[in-house]
Amino acid sequence: MSAPVRTFILGREDRDEAWAETVRLAEVLVRHRITARYGVSRHKIQGRRGTWGVYLTDRRPELGPPSLLAVRAFRDFGLAA
């Protein structure tokens, strides 16, 4: 099993806004039933004062590119996958 790959999705100046986006992305992953492979997290961006990042984590990158189901989920969130 490969190490998880964390990908930056978006940044927000406000911590609460970043949390709201994190929750929204998590809801999309749950709705599309792809939480076994993908997760979401929020972290303070190093070197960027007051900026928070929302990240998507692929827990199984060895499986290759995202499935069509995952691509649909990312589009549902507003990402052009």
trRosetta pair geometry for C-beta under 8 A, 3 or more apart (Angstrom, degrees):
i j d omega theta_ij theta_ji phi_ij phi_ji
1 60 7.1 -68 -148 -120 96 73
1 62 6.5 -139 -142 10 43 139
2 5 7.7 0 126 -34 119 97
2 60 7.4 103 49 -158 94 37
2 61 4.9 -78 89 63 138 96
2 62 4.3 154 -4 -46 114 99
3 61 7.8 -6 76 27 48 124
4 39 8.0 -17 -154 35 143 116
4 57 5.1 16 171 -178 125 107
4 58 6.4 168 -158 81 71 50
4 59 4.9 -27 -106 -114 107 48
4 61 7.1 136 -140 -16 32 104
5 57 7.0 159 80 -154 41 59
5 58 4.7 -3 56 52 95 103
5 61 4.6 68 -3 -65 122 140
6 41 7.3 -41 -135 44 122 121
6 55 4.8 13 -177 171 101 135
6 56 7.4 157 -155 80 54 38
6 57 4.8 -23 -99 -98 74 85
7 55 6.3 149 72 -159 38 79
7 56 5.1 -20 62 62 97 89
7 57 7.5 172 17 -85 70 35
7 58 7.2 41 -7 -10 111 98
8 11 7.5 -2 -175 -52 114 90
8 53 5.5 -55 -135 -169 97 130
8 54 7.8 98 -161 74 57 48
8 55 5.8 -46 -98 -101 42 82
9 21 7.9 -173 101 147 122 122
9 25 6.9 71 113 -95 172 157
9 40 8.0 -20 -2 -136 148 99
9 53 7.6 132 44 178 66 82
9 54 4.8 -55 62 98 112 90
9 55 6.1 169 0 -110 92 24
9 56 5.3 87 -56 -17 120 97
9 79 6.9 -72 -149 -87 101 131
10 21 6.2 -93 73 166 127 157
10 53 7.3 168 90 -150 35 61
10 54 5.2 4 56 45 79 110
11 18 7.5 -25 -163 -101 40 112
11 45 6.3 -6 -123 -35 120 147
11 48 7.5 -41 -155 129 144 160
11 51 5.3 5 -176 -179 120 109
11 52 6.6 153 -156 80 67 43
11 53 5.1 -33 -98 -96 79 69
11 54 7.5 -163 -81 12 31 74
12 15 7.8 160 100 -80 108 14
12 17 4.2 -150 179 98 145 109
12 18 4.0 -166 52 -66 122 80
12 21 6.4 164 -32 5 138 137
12 51 7.3 154 78 -156 31 64
12 52 5.3 -23 65 65 82 96
12 54 7.3 45 -2 -22 105 104
13 17 7.4 32 57 47 60 135
13 50 5.7 17 -162 135 77 103
13 51 6.0 -43 -105 -101 51 66
13 52 7.6 99 -167 18 4 83
14 17 4.0 77 76 7 106 109
14 18 6.8 -175 91 -10 55 82
14 52 7.5 -59 90 21 27 122
15 18 5.7 -57 -152 36 31 112
15 19 6.4 32 151 -20 65 105
15 52 5.4 117 -109 -42 55 149
16 19 5.4 -50 -147 35 35 114
16 20 6.4 39 152 -22 65 101
17 20 5.6 -50 -149 33 34 113
17 21 6.6 32 152 -16 64 103
17 52 7.8 151 72 58 80 126
18 21 5.8 -54 -151 37 33 110
18 22 6.4 39 149 -24 65 105
18 42 5.1 125 141 -149 107 126
18 52 3.5 -79 -43 104 168 131
18 53 7.2 24 -144 30 131 7
18 54 5.8 -170 -163 -54 82 93
19 22 5.4 -51 -149 33 34 116
19 23 6.4 34 153 -18 66 103
19 42 5.9 -81 -90 -12 56 173
19 52 7.9 -25 -36 141 65 158
20 23 5.8 -53 -150 36 31 111
20 24 6.3 34 151 -22 64 106
21 24 5.4 -51 -145 36 34 115
21 25 6.4 32 156 -17 66 103
21 42 7.9 121 72 -94 89 117
21 54 4.9 -96 108 -58 116 158
22 25 6.0 -56 -150 37 28 106
22 26 6.3 30 151 -19 63 108
22 40 5.6 163 -158 138 75 116
22 41 7.0 -7 -139 -177 124 12
22 42 4.4 -72 -66 -47 146 113
22 54 5.1 -156 -76 -125 76 107
23 26 5.6 -54 -147 37 32 114
23 27 6.4 37 153 -23 65 103
24 27 5.8 -52 -152 31 30 113
24 28 6.8 32 149 -19 62 102
24 77 7.0 125 130 -135 96 91
25 28 5.6 -51 -153 33 37 113
25 29 6.5 37 150 -19 67 103
25 40 4.6 152 103 -117 118 158
25 54 6.5 139 0 168 146 130
25 56 6.9 -119 172 -85 142 94
25 77 5.4 41 -113 -129 75 139
26 29 5.6 -53 -150 35 35 111
26 30 6.3 33 153 -17 67 105
26 40 4.9 -130 -70 47 79 132
27 30 5.7 -54 -147 38 32 111
27 31 6.1 35 154 -22 66 108
28 31 5.7 -53 -144 36 30 113
28 32 6.3 11 161 -2 64 111
28 73 5.3 130 153 -172 99 87
28 74 8.0 113 138 -85 139 26
28 76 5.1 165 -144 97 118 114
28 77 4.6 -95 -12 -67 175 97
29 32 6.3 -68 -146 48 26 98
29 34 5.5 -100 -158 69 75 85
29 35 5.1 100 141 -77 109 78
29 38 5.4 -135 -131 93 127 111
29 39 7.5 118 169 -110 170 27
29 40 6.5 -168 -11 -21 144 114
29 73 6.3 77 -97 177 47 141
30 33 7.2 26 -178 -76 34 41
30 35 5.9 21 -88 -44 59 127
31 73 7.5 157 76 -125 90 98
31 76 7.5 -121 83 130 131 159
32 69 6.0 153 176 168 110 92
32 70 7.3 131 133 -100 141 39
32 72 6.7 166 -125 91 135 97
32 73 3.7 -101 12 -88 168 117
32 76 7.0 173 -51 25 126 148
33 69 7.8 -46 68 168 85 137
34 37 5.6 -47 178 46 82 101
34 38 5.2 24 128 26 101 112
34 67 7.9 -160 -116 48 127 112
34 69 6.2 166 -70 122 123 109
34 70 5.3 137 -145 -93 162 82
34 73 5.8 -117 22 -17 140 165
35 38 6.5 -81 -116 68 33 68
35 39 6.8 66 -156 -87 73 66
36 59 7.6 -118 145 61 45 135
37 58 6.5 -11 160 -152 89 67
37 59 5.6 -160 -164 48 39 94
37 60 4.9 -74 -133 30 88 112
37 63 7.0 -65 -129 35 130 152
37 70 7.3 -63 84 -87 136 132
38 56 6.1 -18 -164 -174 110 96
38 57 6.7 145 -158 77 55 55
38 58 6.1 -26 -100 -101 76 53
38 59 6.9 -153 -80 4 22 90
38 70 6.7 132 -29 -131 140 115
38 73 7.9 168 51 100 155 148
39 56 7.6 150 80 -162 42 50
39 57 4.4 -16 63 59 91 110
39 59 6.2 68 -4 -44 105 110
40 54 6.8 -3 -173 -177 103 91
40 55 6.9 159 -155 84 55 52
40 56 5.8 -25 -101 -105 76 57
40 57 7.0 -165 -77 14 24 84
41 54 7.6 167 87 -154 38 51
41 55 5.1 -16 63 61 84 101
41 57 6.4 38 2 -22 108 120
42 52 5.9 14 -178 173 101 115
42 53 7.0 168 -152 86 56 46
42 54 5.5 -24 -100 -101 79 65
42 55 7.4 173 -87 16 28 80
43 52 7.1 166 87 -157 29 72
43 53 5.5 -18 65 61 78 94
43 55 6.5 8 13 -5 107 125
44 51 7.5 109 -162 82 62 52
44 52 5.9 -51 -102 -104 49 69
44 53 7.6 80 177 16 7 83
45 48 4.1 -1 99 44 114 124
45 51 4.6 -33 41 99 123 102
45 52 6.6 -180 -10 -118 88 14
45 53 4.7 95 -67 -27 100 111
48 51 3.8 -40 129 40 119 129
58 61 4.8 89 112 -73 122 80
58 66 7.8 -115 -109 -76 124 90
60 63 4.7 38 131 -8 107 117
66 70 3.6 -116 -174 91 111 134
66 71 5.5 142 107 -53 119 74
66 74 7.2 50 134 -16 170 133
66 81 6.6 -42 60 177 147 136
67 70 4.9 101 52 6 70 99
67 71 7.1 -128 101 -4 40 87
68 71 5.5 -51 -147 35 36 114
68 72 6.4 39 152 -20 66 102
69 72 5.8 -53 -152 34 30 112
69 73 6.6 32 149 -20 63 105
70 73 5.4 -52 -150 34 36 114
70 74 6.4 35 153 -19 67 103
70 81 7.5 -135 124 165 80 164
71 74 5.8 -52 -148 35 32 110
71 75 6.5 32 152 -17 64 105
71 81 4.6 -159 -139 100 73 129
72 75 5.7 -56 -149 38 32 111
72 76 6.3 40 150 -27 64 103
73 76 5.4 -49 -150 29 33 117
73 77 6.8 30 151 -16 63 102
74 77 5.7 -54 -156 35 35 111
74 79 4.2 -65 172 70 92 117
74 81 3.8 74 90 -37 142 136
75 78 7.5 66 -174 -68 34 11
75 79 6.6 -97 -80 67 33 62
75 80 7.3 52 -105 -108 78 35
75 81 6.1 -102 -49 23 77 101
